Amino acid sequence: MAEDTFLEALTALEGTLADNEKRTSLIRIRIAQVRRLRSQGAPYAEIVPISDGPLIVQLLTESSMALDISGASVRRAEARALYAEGLTMDQIAERFGVTRQRVSALLRKSRNAGLADRPADAEADGRPNEELDSQPTTPT
């Protein structure tokens, strides 16, 4: 089977979600620890440094960053897959709930990241990708 970057991006997203589930579990443990110590009258200045692992804020930052990276990869790969199947940038923008310009940027970034270009016979309006990428449009 040919390379399917969208499925690869989804597989990577599953890994990110699994890692975030582990972080979520650690956050819940830390929350319980903070509540217990706080109920015993401990000040936050003493509670925060007490930890068997990363602090809540660190775990939240790691989770957010990992999801942002995976999410960007999924968005680019999905946009490229839809575009390669013949959807226009306007149609993709409508499905994603973004502007056509945003879709153009996603396609440009996916192309720069080495993802396959859209087949020539699937070009919208017969114009090359570069022309489509630079054409100003209004938000949908």
ChimeraX commands (.cxc) that place a marker at each C-alpha (Angstrom):
marker #1 position 0.00,0.00,0.00 radius 0.5
marker #1 position 1.25,3.47,-0.87 radius 0.5
marker #1 position 2.42,5.84,1.83 radius 0.5
marker #1 position -0.57,7.39,3.59 radius 0.5
marker #1 position 0.63,10.41,5.53 radius 0.5
marker #1 position -2.81,11.09,7.01 radius 0.5
marker #1 position -2.96,7.61,8.55 radius 0.5
marker #1 position 0.62,8.02,9.75 radius 0.5
marker #1 position -0.33,11.33,11.38 radius 0.5
marker #1 position -3.32,9.66,13.05 radius 0.5
marker #1 position -1.08,6.87,14.38 radius 0.5
marker #1 position 1.30,9.47,15.80 radius 0.5
marker #1 position -1.69,11.27,17.34 radius 0.5
marker #1 position -2.72,8.02,19.06 radius 0.5
marker #1 position 0.74,7.85,20.60 radius 0.5
marker #1 position 0.46,11.44,21.77 radius 0.5
marker #1 position -2.94,10.72,23.30 radius 0.5
marker #1 position -1.55,7.67,25.12 radius 0.5
marker #1 position 1.31,9.80,26.49 radius 0.5
marker #1 position -1.20,12.46,27.54 radius 0.5
marker #1 position -3.28,9.81,29.33 radius 0.5
marker #1 position -0.18,8.98,31.40 radius 0.5
marker #1 position 0.35,12.67,32.11 radius 0.5
marker #1 position -3.32,13.03,33.05 radius 0.5
marker #1 position -2.94,10.19,35.53 radius 0.5
marker #1 position 0.09,11.89,37.08 radius 0.5
marker #1 position -1.83,15.19,37.24 radius 0.5
marker #1 position -4.71,13.49,39.09 radius 0.5
marker #1 position -2.27,11.99,41.59 radius 0.5
marker #1 position -0.66,15.39,42.10 radius 0.5
marker #1 position -4.06,17.08,42.54 radius 0.5
marker #1 position -4.96,14.58,45.25 radius 0.5
marker #1 position -1.62,15.21,46.93 radius 0.5
marker #1 position -2.11,19.00,46.85 radius 0.5
marker #1 position -5.65,18.69,48.25 radius 0.5
marker #1 position -4.52,16.36,51.03 radius 0.5
marker #1 position -1.64,18.59,52.08 radius 0.5
marker #1 position -3.77,21.73,51.81 radius 0.5
marker #1 position -6.49,20.16,53.99 radius 0.5
marker #1 position -3.77,19.56,56.57 radius 0.5
marker #1 position -3.04,23.30,56.55 radius 0.5
marker #1 position 0.14,23.28,54.50 radius 0.5
marker #1 position 0.81,26.50,52.57 radius 0.5
marker #1 position 1.17,26.32,48.79 radius 0.5
marker #1 position 4.75,27.54,49.09 radius 0.5
marker #1 position 5.52,24.25,50.83 radius 0.5
marker #1 position 3.17,22.05,48.81 radius 0.5
marker #1 position 4.30,22.99,45.30 radius 0.5
marker #1 position 7.93,21.89,45.66 radius 0.5
marker #1 position 6.89,18.57,47.27 radius 0.5
marker #1 position 6.51,16.07,44.49 radius 0.5
marker #1 position 7.49,12.59,43.46 radius 0.5
marker #1 position 7.47,13.72,39.82 radius 0.5
marker #1 position 6.85,16.69,37.57 radius 0.5
marker #1 position 4.63,19.52,38.75 radius 0.5
marker #1 position 1.11,19.97,37.40 radius 0.5
marker #1 position 2.14,23.01,35.38 radius 0.5
marker #1 position 4.98,21.06,33.75 radius 0.5
marker #1 position 2.69,18.16,32.85 radius 0.5
marker #1 position 0.09,20.54,31.43 radius 0.5
marker #1 position 2.72,22.28,29.31 radius 0.5
marker #1 position 4.06,18.96,28.00 radius 0.5
marker #1 position 0.56,17.72,27.18 radius 0.5
marker #1 position -0.42,20.92,25.41 radius 0.5
marker #1 position 2.79,21.09,23.38 radius 0.5
marker #1 position 2.56,17.43,22.33 radius 0.5
marker #1 position -1.07,17.83,21.27 radius 0.5
marker #1 position -0.27,21.04,19.36 radius 0.5
marker #1 position 2.50,19.29,17.42 radius 0.5
marker #1 position 0.41,16.21,16.64 radius 0.5
marker #1 position -2.63,18.32,15.82 radius 0.5
marker #1 position -0.68,20.42,13.34 radius 0.5
marker #1 position 0.63,17.30,11.64 radius 0.5
marker #1 position -2.88,15.82,11.40 radius 0.5
marker #1 position -4.35,19.07,10.01 radius 0.5
marker #1 position -1.66,19.33,7.33 radius 0.5
marker #1 position -1.92,15.68,6.32 radius 0.5
marker #1 position -5.72,15.73,6.26 radius 0.5
marker #1 position -5.80,18.92,4.19 radius 0.5
marker #1 position -3.30,17.44,1.74 radius 0.5
marker #1 position -5.27,14.16,1.48 radius 0.5
marker #1 position -8.53,15.99,0.80 radius 0.5
marker #1 position -6.88,18.29,-1.72 radius 0.5
marker #1 position -5.25,15.33,-3.48 radius 0.5
marker #1 position -8.69,13.73,-3.79 radius 0.5
marker #1 position -9.99,16.79,-5.60 radius 0.5
marker #1 position -11.57,18.97,-2.93 radius 0.5
marker #1 position -10.98,22.67,-3.43 radius 0.5
marker #1 position -9.39,24.87,-0.81 radius 0.5
marker #1 position -12.78,26.49,-0.24 radius 0.5
marker #1 position -14.38,23.09,0.41 radius 0.5
marker #1 position -11.61,22.09,2.81 radius 0.5
marker #1 position -11.85,25.45,4.56 radius 0.5
marker #1 position -15.57,24.95,5.05 radius 0.5
marker #1 position -15.04,21.47,6.52 radius 0.5
marker #1 position -12.24,22.64,8.83 radius 0.5
marker #1 position -14.05,25.82,9.85 radius 0.5
marker #1 position -11.15,28.04,8.76 radius 0.5
marker #1 position -10.39,30.47,5.95 radius 0.5
marker #1 position -9.20,29.49,2.52 radius 0.5
marker #1 position -5.94,31.28,3.30 radius 0.5
marker #1 position -5.41,28.97,6.28 radius 0.5
marker #1 position -5.95,25.93,4.07 radius 0.5
marker #1 position -3.47,27.35,1.57 radius 0.5
marker #1 position -0.91,27.71,4.37 radius 0.5
marker #1 position -1.56,24.13,5.54 radius 0.5
marker #1 position -1.04,22.82,2.02 radius 0.5
marker #1 position 2.10,24.89,1.56 radius 0.5
marker #1 position 3.51,23.64,4.88 radius 0.5
marker #1 position 2.65,20.04,4.05 radius 0.5
marker #1 position 4.36,20.40,0.67 radius 0.5
marker #1 position 7.42,21.91,2.36 radius 0.5
marker #1 position 7.42,19.04,4.86 radius 0.5
marker #1 position 7.83,16.62,1.95 radius 0.5
marker #1 position 4.27,15.40,1.58 radius 0.5
marker #1 position 3.16,14.43,-1.91 radius 0.5
marker #1 position 1.91,17.16,-4.23 radius 0.5
marker #1 position -1.58,17.08,-5.65 radius 0.5
marker #1 position -1.79,15.21,-8.95 radius 0.5
marker #1 position -1.84,17.54,-11.96 radius 0.5
marker #1 position -5.23,16.23,-13.10 radius 0.5
marker #1 position -6.79,17.18,-9.77 radius 0.5
marker #1 position -5.79,20.86,-9.88 radius 0.5
marker #1 position -8.70,23.19,-9.16 radius 0.5
marker #1 position -9.56,25.42,-12.12 radius 0.5
marker #1 position -6.46,24.11,-13.95 radius 0.5
marker #1 position -4.20,26.50,-12.02 radius 0.5
marker #1 position -0.94,25.30,-10.42 radius 0.5
marker #1 position -0.71,25.09,-6.61 radius 0.5
marker #1 position 1.54,28.15,-6.37 radius 0.5
marker #1 position -1.07,30.33,-8.05 radius 0.5
marker #1 position -3.78,28.97,-5.77 radius 0.5
marker #1 position -1.62,29.59,-2.71 radius 0.5
marker #1 position -1.01,33.24,-3.53 radius 0.5
marker #1 position -4.49,34.24,-4.64 radius 0.5
marker #1 position -6.23,36.50,-2.06 radius 0.5
marker #1 position -9.69,35.41,-0.95 radius 0.5
marker #1 position -12.28,36.38,1.55 radius 0.5
marker #1 position -12.93,34.29,4.69 radius 0.5
marker #1 position -15.69,31.71,4.46 radius 0.5
marker link #1:1,2 radius 0.2
marker link #1:2,3 radius 0.2
marker link #1:3,4 radius 0.2
marker link #1:4,5 radius 0.2
marker link #1:5,6 radius 0.2
marker link #1:6,7 radius 0.2
marker link #1:7,8 radius 0.2
marker link #1:8,9 radius 0.2
marker link #1:9,10 radius 0.2
marker link #1:10,11 radius 0.2
marker link #1:11,12 radius 0.2
marker link #1:12,13 radius 0.2
marker link #1:13,14 radius 0.2
marker link #1:14,15 radius 0.2
marker link #1:15,16 radius 0.2
marker link #1:16,17 radius 0.2
marker link #1:17,18 radius 0.2
marker link #1:18,19 radius 0.2
marker link #1:19,20 radius 0.2
marker link #1:20,21 radius 0.2
marker link #1:21,22 radius 0.2
marker link #1:22,23 radius 0.2
marker link #1:23,24 radius 0.2
marker link #1:24,25 radius 0.2
marker link #1:25,26 radius 0.2
marker link #1:26,27 radius 0.2
marker link #1:27,28 radius 0.2
marker link #1:28,29 radius 0.2
marker link #1:29,30 radius 0.2
marker link #1:30,31 radius 0.2
marker link #1:31,32 radius 0.2
marker link #1:32,33 radius 0.2
marker link #1:33,34 radius 0.2
marker link #1:34,35 radius 0.2
marker link #1:35,36 radius 0.2
marker link #1:36,37 radius 0.2
marker link #1:37,38 radius 0.2
marker link #1:38,39 radius 0.2
marker link #1:39,40 radius 0.2
marker link #1:40,41 radius 0.2
marker link #1:41,42 radius 0.2
marker link #1:42,43 radius 0.2
marker link #1:43,44 radius 0.2
marker link #1:44,45 radius 0.2
marker link #1:45,46 radius 0.2
marker link #1:46,47 radius 0.2
marker link #1:47,48 radius 0.2
marker link #1:48,49 radius 0.2
marker link #1:49,50 radius 0.2
marker link #1:50,51 radius 0.2
marker link #1:51,52 radius 0.2
marker link #1:52,53 radius 0.2
marker link #1:53,54 radius 0.2
marker link #1:54,55 radius 0.2
marker link #1:55,56 radius 0.2
marker link #1:56,57 radius 0.2
marker link #1:57,58 radius 0.2
marker link #1:58,59 radius 0.2
marker link #1:59,60 radius 0.2
marker link #1:60,61 radius 0.2
marker link #1:61,62 radius 0.2
marker link #1:62,63 radius 0.2
marker link #1:63,64 radius 0.2
marker link #1:64,65 radius 0.2
marker link #1:65,66 radius 0.2
marker link #1:66,67 radius 0.2
marker link #1:67,68 radius 0.2
marker link #1:68,69 radius 0.2
marker link #1:69,70 radius 0.2
marker link #1:70,71 radius 0.2
marker link #1:71,72 radius 0.2
marker link #1:72,73 radius 0.2
marker link #1:73,74 radius 0.2
marker link #1:74,75 radius 0.2
marker link #1:75,76 radius 0.2
marker link #1:76,77 radius 0.2
marker link #1:77,78 radius 0.2
marker link #1:78,79 radius 0.2
marker link #1:79,80 radius 0.2
marker link #1:80,81 radius 0.2
marker link #1:81,82 radius 0.2
marker link #1:82,83 radius 0.2
marker link #1:83,84 radius 0.2
marker link #1:84,85 radius 0.2
marker link #1:85,86 radius 0.2
marker link #1:86,87 radius 0.2
marker link #1:87,88 radius 0.2
marker link #1:88,89 radius 0.2
marker link #1:89,90 radius 0.2
marker link #1:90,91 radius 0.2
marker link #1:91,92 radius 0.2
marker link #1:92,93 radius 0.2
marker link #1:93,94 radius 0.2
marker link #1:94,95 radius 0.2
marker link #1:95,96 radius 0.2
marker link #1:96,97 radius 0.2
marker link #1:97,98 radius 0.2
marker link #1:98,99 radius 0.2
marker link #1:99,100 radius 0.2
marker link #1:100,101 radius 0.2
marker link #1:101,102 radius 0.2
marker link #1:102,103 radius 0.2
marker link #1:103,104 radius 0.2
marker link #1:104,105 radius 0.2
marker link #1:105,106 radius 0.2
marker link #1:106,107 radius 0.2
marker link #1:107,108 radius 0.2
marker link #1:108,109 radius 0.2
marker link #1:109,110 radius 0.2
marker link #1:110,111 radius 0.2
marker link #1:111,112 radius 0.2
marker link #1:112,113 radius 0.2
marker link #1:113,114 radius 0.2
marker link #1:114,115 radius 0.2
marker link #1:115,116 radius 0.2
marker link #1:116,117 radius 0.2
marker link #1:117,118 radius 0.2
marker link #1:118,119 radius 0.2
marker link #1:119,120 radius 0.2
marker link #1:120,121 radius 0.2
marker link #1:121,122 radius 0.2
marker link #1:122,123 radius 0.2
marker link #1:123,124 radius 0.2
marker link #1:124,125 radius 0.2
marker link #1:125,126 radius 0.2
marker link #1:126,127 radius 0.2
marker link #1:127,128 radius 0.2
marker link #1:128,129 radius 0.2
marker link #1:129,130 radius 0.2
marker link #1:130,131 radius 0.2
marker link #1:131,132 radius 0.2
marker link #1:132,133 radius 0.2
marker link #1:133,134 radius 0.2
marker link #1:134,135 radius 0.2
marker link #1:135,136 radius 0.2
marker link #1:136,137 radius 0.2
marker link #1:137,138 radius 0.2
marker link #1:138,139 radius 0.2
marker link #1:139,140 radius 0.2
view
